[in-house]
């Protein structure tokens, strides 16, 4: 069958729903219904805040087990044994990725040790090998959503793939649960009614199995009592609770909660996942399955931005390959959809071809609402609120771009938009599932971006790119370029050879030289379909690329480019003297470990200027206004991924400055 016109966006919505569910249920996993009700009452949104949400087995498994289709074959000829070998290829041994609870207790640990010792799938997960209790735990359905996403509208095909994938570690009802969930996800591409979707899921598993019987019982209870989900949960707990089944986390009680949530949520994304989280038990797994099904069924329009913004398209994983552990959700969706087109044999639409085969820019922002995990930062002492949003108002290519807005800007301060290209333990609240990372940007690569300042802008703006060396806490910059209003400008930074660096951030800020204006509060709005950032305010602005070393406040920068000020008061550009330039060039060769980088702007008001050598800024004696007021340097925004650097269709940035 021909794929839906919005297939790719529906995959993104389904995967987004999965990740939202994991985050919502993550910190109340294994809580009881009573404890959740006593602690939180009615759940209506996220219960916890995170610096960055750490890795989780519910998202590790789907993204890496799916690689079997790349590594072996995407056809129906793929075997359970090949899927088992994929476990050994990508999952660390006995740490991270799964719950390693011991042989005969943790299903995944048991299966992994079987595989490691030559007991191949499907024997590795069979009842004959491991016993019923181990084989029928919940893992059979928590890693499985993606197999429905690669078989849109074809539940039987989804179940065929899911059976092989689940059999690596599960059997019996544990395997049937995987087949049921995959079929429901596949059906959700073509059906818009949860009752029909559940029936499609039941059609692929034995009618007389325990999983099907419990599902039918929950459906019957809902038909008789459609108004109160809490009564339905009490029924589930009394008849199919944890006390009725062996093992740490049996699939049957949790499957009943999933079906209950789908039915009583009535297709509403927020209501469905909130009900599921309030039921308790294996909350992250259950809510994630529900979120994936409803996300696919209704698409992005059903998912409120309050669920999306805290995630910001970032996904942390914990495979054995560090560079694959820093992902963004649009990339995940594109990877899943690419395999979906291969499996179905359908051609990729022309507008998505470059994105799915990764010849286009890595950060394209073509998924509505996507941000690709870009972040904002500023040096504003009085707090400037920055907001990023996806927009279709302008684009260098494609249809969409990323807009960045700061509600206040001041001369001499930095306002940055950047992408984090390496993570450290302090970037997370915990080390759950033990992630480790490799940088995703390296010296010797080329970063490029398309930038535009709208014709209505009242500022002269320069932009540049940067990277940050995390080991040395220093930033490196490219040369600044003045941007012609209303025209797209391509910026490029050839990252120089450096030893011992770890590039931790990268980006592109803009430098703007304004006309003489009053000091009232201003907003700075930027649009950047690939990366962006910048800073400006009254008077003049200096722009250049920079790098900064960790634990070293001093910036190592090439000479800045000064923008003429509308006023005649002169100002000095730090590092402009020949001697300083030479010293900066020498230090640049000695840099070790780039942690942060991007395009930085330095707005100078004439009251003082920054020093490159770390000494106090020098007041400008020609001005009598507040001699103690010193300008501060600013920085940055970044871009990453070598595929992006070399592609023909480059990313773009729009900077808008207005009062």
WODA-V563893 format. One record per run of one state. SS is the DSSP state (@ for helix, = for strand, . for the rest). FROM is the first residue (numbers start at 1). TO is the last residue. If there is no record, write none. Layout:
BEGIN
SS:FROM:TO, SS:FROM:TO
END
This chain:
BEGIN
.:1:6, @:7:26, .:27:30, =:31:31, .:32:32, @:33:40, .:41:56, @:57:65, .:66:67, @:68:71, .:72:79, @:80:90, .:91:106, @:107:116, .:117:122, @:123:125, .:126:126, @:127:130, .:131:131, @:132:135, .:136:136, =:137:137, .:138:138, @:139:142, .:143:144, @:145:149, .:150:154, @:155:166, .:167:172, @:173:188, .:189:193, @:194:202, .:203:209, @:210:224, .:225:228, @:229:240, .:241:241, @:242:244, .:245:249, =:250:250, @:251:265, .:266:268, @:269:279, .:280:280, =:281:281, .:282:282, @:283:298, .:299:299, @:300:302, .:303:304, @:305:308, .:309:313, =:314:316, .:317:321, @:322:324, .:325:325, =:326:328, @:329:344, .:345:349, @:350:356, .:357:374, =:375:378, .:379:385, =:386:391, .:392:400, =:401:406, .:407:414, =:415:420, .:421:424, @:425:427, .:428:445, =:446:453, .:454:458, =:459:469, .:470:472, =:473:479, .:480:480, =:481:483, .:484:484, =:485:485, .:486:487, =:488:494, .:495:502, =:503:514, .:515:522, =:523:527, .:528:533, =:534:535, .:536:539, =:540:549, .:550:555, =:556:557, .:558:560, =:561:562, .:563:577, @:578:590, .:591:593, =:594:604, .:605:607, =:608:609, .:610:617, =:618:619, .:620:641, @:642:646, .:647:651, =:652:658, .:659:659
END
